[in-house]
Amino acid sequence: MKTTSLVLAILLGAAMVAGAILLRPSAFRECVGVISSEIVRQDLTVTLDPRDVEARAARVCSGADG
């Protein structure tokens, strides 16, 4: 019983650490977020498809769209 609890606690801790690493935003993701919000802020008068905004921001962040 004691061993099982210890094993479960270790596995839970490892899963939490792995989740934190995977959910941490990358530099590219942060760039897309910043550029997307700037695109939306500049174009408040038009209806923008979020997928188009994110795709445009991704192109800017990757250097494909100057």
C-alpha positions as CSV (number, residue, x, y, z in Angstrom):
1,M,0.0,0.0,0.0
2,K,2.8,2.4,0.9
3,T,4.8,1.5,-2.2
4,T,1.7,2.0,-4.4
5,S,1.1,5.4,-3.0
6,L,4.7,6.4,-3.5
7,V,4.6,5.2,-7.1
8,L,1.4,7.1,-7.8
9,A,2.8,10.2,-6.3
10,I,6.0,10.0,-8.4
11,L,4.0,9.3,-11.6
12,L,1.6,12.2,-10.8
13,G,4.6,14.6,-10.2
14,A,6.2,13.5,-13.4
15,A,3.0,14.0,-15.4
16,M,2.7,17.5,-13.9
17,V,6.2,18.4,-14.9
18,A,5.8,17.0,-18.4
19,G,2.5,18.9,-18.8
20,A,4.1,22.2,-17.7
21,I,6.9,21.7,-20.2
22,L,4.5,20.9,-23.0
23,L,2.1,23.8,-22.2
24,R,4.8,26.4,-22.0
25,P,4.5,28.7,-24.9
26,S,7.3,28.7,-27.4
27,A,8.9,31.9,-28.7
28,F,7.2,31.3,-32.1
29,R,3.8,31.0,-30.3
30,E,4.4,34.1,-28.3
31,C,5.3,36.0,-31.5
32,V,2.1,34.8,-33.2
33,G,0.1,36.0,-30.3
34,V,1.6,39.4,-30.3
35,I,1.4,39.9,-34.0
36,S,-2.2,38.5,-34.1
37,S,-3.3,41.0,-31.5
38,E,-1.6,43.8,-33.4
39,I,-3.4,42.8,-36.6
40,V,-6.7,42.7,-34.9
41,R,-6.0,46.1,-33.1
42,Q,-5.2,47.7,-36.5
43,D,-8.2,46.3,-38.3
44,L,-11.0,46.9,-35.8
45,T,-13.4,48.1,-38.4
46,V,-13.5,44.8,-40.4
47,T,-14.5,41.3,-39.5
48,L,-11.5,39.1,-39.4
49,D,-11.4,35.4,-39.5
50,P,-9.2,34.3,-36.6
51,R,-7.6,31.6,-38.7
52,D,-6.6,34.1,-41.4
53,V,-5.2,36.4,-38.7
54,E,-3.2,33.6,-37.1
55,A,-1.9,32.4,-40.5
56,R,-0.8,36.0,-41.4
57,A,0.9,36.3,-38.1
58,A,2.6,33.0,-38.5
59,R,4.0,34.1,-41.9
60,V,5.3,37.3,-40.3
61,C,6.9,35.4,-37.4
62,S,8.6,32.9,-39.7
63,G,9.9,35.7,-41.9
64,A,7.9,34.6,-45.0
65,D,5.9,37.9,-45.0
66,G,7.9,41.0,-44.4
